[in-house]
Amino acid sequence: MSEPGQHHHEHHEGATRGAALRNFVFGTSDGLVTVLAFVAGVSASLASRRLVLMAGLAEMFAGAVSMGLGAFLGTRAERDWYERERKREEAEVEKIPHLEKEELREIYRKKGLEGETLERVVDVFTANEKRWVDIMMSEELGLQPVESSPLSSGLVVGSSYIVAAAVPLAPYVLWTGLRALISSVILTAAAMVAVGVAKARFTQRPQLRGGLETMVAGVVGTAICYGIGQAAAYLLGGVKP
């Protein structure tokens, strides 16, 4: 039987790894899809391999900065929201404990507890103020502490985006035109499968299914991005899609 401190440590590490995985998948998926759609669009109108690479690199670094900054600000906002709600809950536990006890009693009554069992559970959970607030945050508000830091979230998303974006760009180092585009699509699809398999292994889901789901989602996303780009070029520049 594990000790409470050990259980908390394992939960903390699991939540941190889960947040890192989410950020990694978010960054890699967006990098693969966005840059593939971008280079597919520009390679149709730019004959020079050098120009395609320059445009692709500009998109890669601009996207990485944008995605990383978005992850940083989003995680900080999520953490600030949690802390604000926690302070409010702590004040309520301190100032109106009888009402908070009744709320806790109602929560566990809905879970099927009654009588002495219910009162014993409420007494145990409210004996420690920190534990009491933790339970109210989770059970009443449905909020969990944000384990990853804003800086680490931004770095993971941004760096993952750059690594992933290099995949669809790589064939344009050697070739141009249709050959480069086909190679880019094949490489990117293979990378999407690899990301899906890695995610499935971590979440203990069927690996083949996870890989295929990620690839299909990426291909659909790429097609949508490519179609929007071509339509915009046609409408704004008079270029035939």
Secondary structure by P-SEA (a helix, b strand, c coil): cccaaaaaaaaaaaaaaaaaaaaaaaaaaaaaaaaaaaaaaaaaccccaaaaaaaaaaaaaaaaaaaaaaaaaaaaaaaaaaaaaaaaaaaaaaccaaaaaaaaaaaaaaaccccaaaaaaaaaaaccaaaaaaaaaccccccccccccaaaaaaaaaaaaaaaaaaaaccccccccaaaaaaaaaaaaaaaaaaaaaaaaaacccaaaaaaaaaaaaaaaaaaaaaaaaaaaaaaccccc
